[in-house]
Amino acid sequence: MNTLKISVKSNKDAALLMKLLKSLSFVVKVEPIPDNSAHKKNQYQQLNDLIEKMADKTLFQEITNPVRWQNNLRNEWT
């Protein structure tokens, strides 16, 4: 199964498109996604917000040997 995300300009267009999609026999499910501010931000803005949020965090300080740490992580899967 595949999922599509479609953006339209107006509620009227969205309603018409949903009606059309629901009439197609191969369409399994049609549901609107609530429009909130997180969806309105582009990827750059979302990433920038995340970087700013994490800027004061001290991550990975306990890793003294990054190569050994990464090898240990990889070996977990074998």
Secondary structure, DSSP 8 states (H G I E B T S, - for coil): --------SSHHHHHHHHHHHHTSTT----------HHHHS-HHHHHHHHHHHHTT---STT-S-HHHHHHHHHHTT-
